Amino acid sequence: VYVSVAKGFSPPTSAEVLPSTGVITTGLNAEEGWNYELGTRMNLWKGKLFADVNAFYFQLNNAIVQRRDQGGADFFINAGSTNQKGIEALLNYKLLKKVTVWTSYTYNDFKYKDFKQLTNDFSGKKLPGAAKHNWVLGIDADVHKGFYANFTLNYVSPVQLNDANTFVAAEYYLCNIRMGYRHRFVKTTLDIFAGADNVFDETYSLGNDINAAANRFFNIAAGRNFTAGISLFFQTKKKH
């Protein structure tokens, strides 16, 4: 069991000071705040089950948020103060000798505490870009004599797209499957694989442009698609 209390700051990055607009932002201040955490890590059932659960409360001032102009170029401003509360959990269970089932869950309750821009008051609004619920289920298996399989299912809840919370990206389930055969001989590893991404053929945005001008928030991702390939890895001898 652990408890953490930390205070720190994060200065703007070079990309935030000199964004794609090409105009240097001279009035951008560093983010700073307090972070409180309470968590536990444990191994149960002779090490078969590993659990990591963490609750956090982050008070952030001068939060840096993204904007996009009419031409699609991005720029950044300070957005007052925010309250960011949440829970992160990871469970990893060794079901069989070569089969591992794992799941992770994140709960985010992120809101503006005090953010006013000109005549707009966004205080109490949800922070755009962060899903309230994000859940992942995975199965990793080394089936038999080099054959392996991986399965992941990811659920993402609706995401706010602008500070006013007037546009929302819909929830989606993303399922990916990969199977293959891996064989090591001499100093070479052969990997033959095939897989399917977005098995449910979901329509979703692969990275949203937050606060985009003219409501151009979405970057549509590929639908159901398939991959296959062969990889060869060669190990060379290190010289001392």
Wavefront OBJ file of the C-alpha trace (Angstrom):
o trace
v 0.000 0.000 0.000
v 1.371 3.421 -0.875
v 0.474 7.094 -0.527
v 1.992 9.859 -2.598
v 1.727 13.640 -2.382
v 3.621 15.662 -4.955
v 3.860 19.224 -6.209
v 5.426 20.110 -9.508
v 5.301 22.102 -12.705
v 5.554 21.428 -16.424
v 6.779 24.187 -18.756
v 5.340 24.427 -22.278
v 6.995 22.262 -24.909
v 8.678 23.769 -27.959
v 5.734 22.556 -30.088
v 3.328 24.475 -27.820
v 5.413 27.653 -27.793
v 5.937 27.485 -31.587
v 2.852 25.638 -32.914
v 1.940 24.961 -36.545
v 0.539 28.495 -36.897
v 4.165 29.641 -37.012
v 3.470 32.358 -34.433
v 5.501 32.232 -31.215
v 3.278 32.165 -28.124
v 4.928 34.490 -25.611
v 2.198 34.465 -22.953
v 2.034 30.715 -22.287
v 2.699 29.870 -18.639
v 3.903 26.600 -17.133
v 1.341 24.171 -15.742
v 1.661 23.586 -12.007
v -0.275 21.735 -9.355
v -0.633 19.189 -6.581
v -1.144 15.458 -7.080
v -2.443 13.031 -4.422
v -2.392 9.263 -4.882
v -3.461 6.226 -2.866
v -2.844 2.765 -4.225
v -1.976 -0.863 -3.661
v -0.065 -3.579 -5.510
v -0.393 -7.232 -4.617
v 0.314 -10.774 -5.720
v -2.255 -13.445 -4.800
v -2.720 -17.183 -5.279
v 0.988 -17.998 -5.383
v 1.711 -15.264 -7.856
v -0.957 -16.241 -10.375
v -2.904 -12.999 -9.867
v -1.288 -9.565 -9.889
v -3.365 -6.485 -9.026
v -2.477 -2.794 -9.155
v -5.148 -0.253 -8.129
v -4.584 3.472 -7.843
v -6.828 6.426 -7.000
v -5.651 9.954 -7.741
v -6.703 13.562 -7.327
v -4.828 16.138 -9.373
v -5.316 19.893 -8.947
v -3.818 21.622 -11.989
v -3.393 25.353 -12.575
v -2.630 27.032 -15.903
v -3.677 23.910 -17.794
v -2.475 24.066 -21.413
v -5.260 23.287 -23.888
v -5.284 23.020 -27.663
v -7.125 25.158 -30.209
v -7.337 24.951 -34.008
v -7.831 27.916 -36.307
v -9.815 28.111 -39.546
v -6.850 26.868 -41.565
v -6.451 23.750 -39.399
v -3.299 24.972 -37.652
v -3.107 24.411 -33.913
v -2.224 26.801 -31.108
v -2.296 26.603 -27.305
v -3.586 28.700 -24.422
v -3.691 28.467 -20.632
v -7.089 27.348 -19.339
v -7.251 28.368 -15.702
v -7.514 25.577 -13.137
v -8.814 22.007 -13.347
v -9.761 19.179 -10.994
v -8.791 15.730 -12.250
v -9.980 12.735 -10.234
v -9.804 9.120 -11.249
v -9.049 5.459 -10.679
v -6.638 3.185 -12.533
v -6.722 -0.589 -12.128
v -4.828 -3.497 -13.655
v -5.457 -7.227 -13.133
v -3.187 -9.876 -14.606
v -4.092 -13.557 -14.139
v -2.077 -16.552 -15.311
v -4.943 -18.824 -16.341
v -2.734 -21.651 -17.627
v 0.997 -22.166 -17.866
v 1.154 -20.327 -21.197
v -2.117 -18.388 -21.143
v -2.449 -14.989 -19.471
v -5.687 -13.027 -19.130
v -5.428 -9.362 -18.222
v -7.710 -6.373 -17.948
v -7.265 -2.695 -17.201
v -9.777 0.016 -16.376
v -9.454 3.783 -16.102
v -12.066 6.156 -14.707
v -11.505 9.847 -15.393
v -13.553 12.631 -13.831
v -11.810 15.674 -15.317
v -13.466 19.094 -15.085
v -12.571 22.738 -15.377
v -12.602 24.344 -11.959
v -12.181 27.917 -13.168
v -11.860 28.741 -16.862
v -13.222 31.897 -18.465
v -12.357 33.051 -21.968
v -13.719 36.407 -23.054
v -17.506 36.093 -22.513
v -17.460 32.296 -22.272
v -17.434 30.622 -18.868
v -16.417 26.946 -19.046
v -16.141 26.452 -15.278
v -17.618 23.083 -14.299
v -17.437 21.714 -17.858
v -15.749 18.400 -18.611
v -12.234 18.535 -20.036
v -12.320 17.630 -23.721
v -10.236 14.750 -25.046
v -10.476 12.432 -22.023
v -12.911 9.503 -22.000
v -14.639 8.963 -18.655
v -14.352 5.178 -18.985
v -11.648 3.206 -20.765
v -11.615 -0.583 -20.409
v -9.315 -3.136 -22.046
v -9.498 -6.949 -21.944
v -6.637 -9.022 -23.315
v -5.620 -12.661 -23.715
v -2.051 -13.671 -24.567
v -1.369 -17.333 -25.322
v 1.621 -19.380 -26.458
v -0.476 -22.233 -27.734
v 1.877 -25.029 -28.744
v 5.424 -25.336 -30.090
v 5.805 -21.756 -31.281
v 2.164 -21.022 -32.134
v 0.762 -17.962 -30.382
v -2.366 -15.818 -30.301
v -3.256 -12.382 -28.939
v -6.708 -10.911 -28.415
v -7.638 -7.418 -27.195
v -10.996 -5.728 -26.708
v -11.032 -2.013 -25.909
v -14.079 0.028 -24.857
v -13.903 3.829 -24.930
v -16.829 5.869 -23.599
v -18.007 9.137 -25.220
v -15.389 11.910 -25.399
v -16.061 15.646 -25.199
v -14.586 17.465 -28.199
v -14.718 21.110 -27.152
v -14.620 23.196 -24.001
v -18.331 24.015 -24.187
v -19.171 20.268 -24.263
v -21.509 20.812 -27.224
v -19.880 18.138 -29.421
v -19.216 14.557 -28.333
v -17.480 11.606 -29.995
v -19.558 8.436 -29.653
v -18.455 5.400 -27.671
v -16.926 2.431 -29.478
v -15.573 -1.095 -29.018
v -12.295 -1.922 -30.755
v -11.395 -5.603 -31.153
v -8.041 -6.819 -32.514
v -6.833 -10.390 -33.084
v -3.375 -11.641 -34.028
v -2.141 -15.215 -34.523
v 1.181 -16.560 -35.643
v 4.019 -19.007 -35.508
v 7.433 -18.124 -34.084
v 10.486 -20.360 -34.415
v 14.070 -19.779 -33.311
v 16.991 -21.511 -34.984
v 20.726 -20.764 -34.757
v 20.775 -16.918 -34.479
v 17.576 -16.263 -36.396
v 13.936 -15.931 -35.353
v 11.199 -16.543 -37.912
v 7.756 -15.015 -37.257
v 4.792 -15.763 -39.541
v 1.636 -13.914 -38.514
v -1.857 -12.830 -39.540
v -4.384 -10.625 -37.831
v -7.591 -8.631 -37.976
v -8.087 -5.110 -36.647
v -11.395 -3.440 -35.799
v -13.186 -6.777 -36.051
v -16.593 -5.212 -35.291
v -16.092 -2.671 -38.124
v -16.679 0.238 -35.759
v -16.804 3.821 -37.004
v -14.604 5.891 -34.732
v -12.092 8.729 -34.740
v -8.433 7.777 -34.492
v -7.327 10.872 -32.619
v -9.684 13.824 -32.223
v -8.700 17.423 -32.950
v -9.859 19.123 -29.766
v -11.532 22.548 -30.086
v -11.075 22.468 -33.863
v -12.366 25.395 -35.904
v -15.486 24.812 -38.032
v -16.159 21.677 -35.939
v -13.536 19.609 -37.795
v -12.890 17.325 -34.832
v -12.702 13.872 -36.377
v -9.971 11.806 -38.009
v -11.822 8.726 -39.203
v -10.005 5.448 -38.637
v -9.948 2.420 -40.926
v -12.837 -0.030 -40.793
v -12.367 -3.765 -40.490
v -8.966 -4.659 -41.972
v -6.578 -7.593 -42.155
v -2.822 -7.976 -42.015
v -0.338 -10.764 -42.692
v 3.409 -10.952 -42.879
v 6.701 -12.719 -42.330
v 9.494 -11.318 -40.179
v 13.088 -12.479 -39.788
v 15.212 -11.302 -36.867
v 18.969 -11.852 -36.961
v 21.081 -11.752 -33.824
v 24.616 -10.511 -34.299
v 27.478 -11.149 -31.933
v 28.405 -8.174 -29.762
v 31.986 -6.982 -29.786
v 33.555 -6.066 -26.441
l 1 2 3 4 5 6 7 8 9 10 11 12 13 14 15 16 17 18 19 20 21 22 23 24 25 26 27 28 29 30 31 32 33 34 35 36 37 38 39 40 41 42 43 44 45 46 47 48 49 50 51 52 53 54 55 56 57 58 59 60 61 62 63 64 65 66 67 68 69 70 71 72 73 74 75 76 77 78 79 80 81 82 83 84 85 86 87 88 89 90 91 92 93 94 95 96 97 98 99 100 101 102 103 104 105 106 107 108 109 110 111 112 113 114 115 116 117 118 119 120 121 122 123 124 125 126 127 128 129 130 131 132 133 134 135 136 137 138 139 140 141 142 143 144 145 146 147 148 149 150 151 152 153 154 155 156 157 158 159 160 161 162 163 164 165 166 167 168 169 170 171 172 173 174 175 176 177 178 179 180 181 182 183 184 185 186 187 188 189 190 191 192 193 194 195 196 197 198 199 200 201 202 203 204 205 206 207 208 209 210 211 212 213 214 215 216 217 218 219 220 221 222 223 224 225 226 227 228 229 230 231 232 233 234 235 236 237 238 239 240
